[in-house]
């Protein structure tokens, strides 16, 4: 998982095609659940939307993402029911 500089408002997650397609199919629920998880850790970050890219997905946020926020997003994606955790590549 990396962030695109200089704004760090885009979280880029590499994953295989099968996982990417499965994750995008239910992206509205994932946005809601990610926002709830970020709210639970008292973060002021909100996920605006999730976009499909060639090599994975990009999560667009309202502000710059901190390390704790990245960890929360990473944990959510690894534990998502619709994808296989082995197909997610976290650098």
C-alpha positions as CSV (number, residue, x, y, z in Angstrom):
1,X,0.0,0.0,0.0
2,X,1.4,3.3,-1.0
3,X,0.3,6.9,-1.1
4,X,0.7,9.2,-4.1
5,X,2.6,12.3,-3.3
6,X,2.6,15.3,-2.9
7,X,-1.0,15.4,-1.4
8,X,-1.2,11.8,0.0
9,X,-4.9,11.9,-0.7
10,X,-4.7,8.8,-2.8
11,X,-4.0,5.4,-1.3
12,X,-2.9,2.9,-3.9
13,X,-3.3,-0.8,-3.2
14,X,-1.9,-3.4,-5.6
15,X,-4.0,-6.5,-6.0
16,X,-4.7,-9.2,-8.5
17,X,-7.4,-8.7,-11.2
18,X,-9.9,-11.1,-9.5
19,X,-9.6,-9.4,-6.2
20,X,-9.8,-5.9,-7.8
21,X,-13.0,-6.8,-9.6
22,X,-14.7,-8.4,-6.6
23,X,-13.7,-5.4,-4.4
24,X,-15.1,-2.9,-6.9
25,X,-18.4,-4.7,-7.3
26,X,-19.2,-3.9,-3.6
27,X,-17.3,-0.6,-3.4
28,X,-20.3,1.3,-1.9
29,X,-20.4,-0.9,1.1
30,X,-16.6,-0.9,1.4
31,X,-16.6,3.0,1.5
32,X,-19.2,2.9,4.2
33,X,-17.4,0.3,6.3
34,X,-14.0,2.0,5.9
35,X,-15.5,5.3,7.0
36,X,-17.0,3.6,10.0
37,X,-13.7,2.0,10.9
38,X,-11.9,5.3,10.5
39,X,-14.5,7.0,12.7
40,X,-14.0,4.3,15.4
41,X,-10.3,5.3,15.7
42,X,-11.4,8.9,16.0
43,X,-9.8,9.9,12.6
44,X,-11.0,12.9,10.7
45,X,-10.2,11.1,7.4
46,X,-13.2,10.2,5.1
47,X,-13.1,7.9,2.1
48,X,-14.7,9.7,-0.9
49,X,-14.6,6.9,-3.4
50,X,-12.7,3.8,-4.6
51,X,-11.4,3.7,-8.2
52,X,-10.3,0.7,-10.2
53,X,-6.8,1.0,-11.7
54,X,-4.8,-1.4,-13.9
55,X,-2.7,-2.9,-11.1
56,X,-5.1,-2.5,-8.2
57,X,-7.4,0.0,-6.6
58,X,-7.0,3.6,-5.5
59,X,-8.8,5.0,-2.5
60,X,-9.5,8.7,-2.6
61,X,-9.7,10.5,0.7
62,X,-10.7,14.0,1.8
63,X,-7.4,14.8,3.6
64,X,-3.8,13.5,3.9
65,X,-3.6,10.0,5.3
66,X,-1.6,9.3,8.5
67,X,0.1,6.0,9.4
68,X,-2.7,4.9,11.7
69,X,-5.2,5.5,9.0
70,X,-3.2,3.5,6.5
71,X,-3.0,0.6,9.0
72,X,-6.8,0.7,9.5
73,X,-7.4,0.6,5.7
74,X,-4.9,-2.2,5.3
75,X,-6.5,-4.3,8.0
76,X,-9.9,-3.8,6.6
77,X,-8.9,-4.8,3.1
78,X,-7.0,-7.9,4.3
79,X,-10.1,-9.0,6.2
80,X,-12.7,-8.2,3.6
81,X,-14.9,-11.2,2.9
82,X,-15.1,-10.7,-0.9
83,X,-11.3,-11.0,-1.6
84,X,-8.5,-13.4,-1.0
85,X,-5.8,-11.8,1.3
86,X,-3.0,-13.5,-0.6
87,X,-3.8,-11.6,-3.7
88,X,-3.4,-8.2,-2.0
89,X,0.2,-6.9,-2.3
90,X,1.2,-4.5,0.5
91,X,4.7,-3.1,-0.1
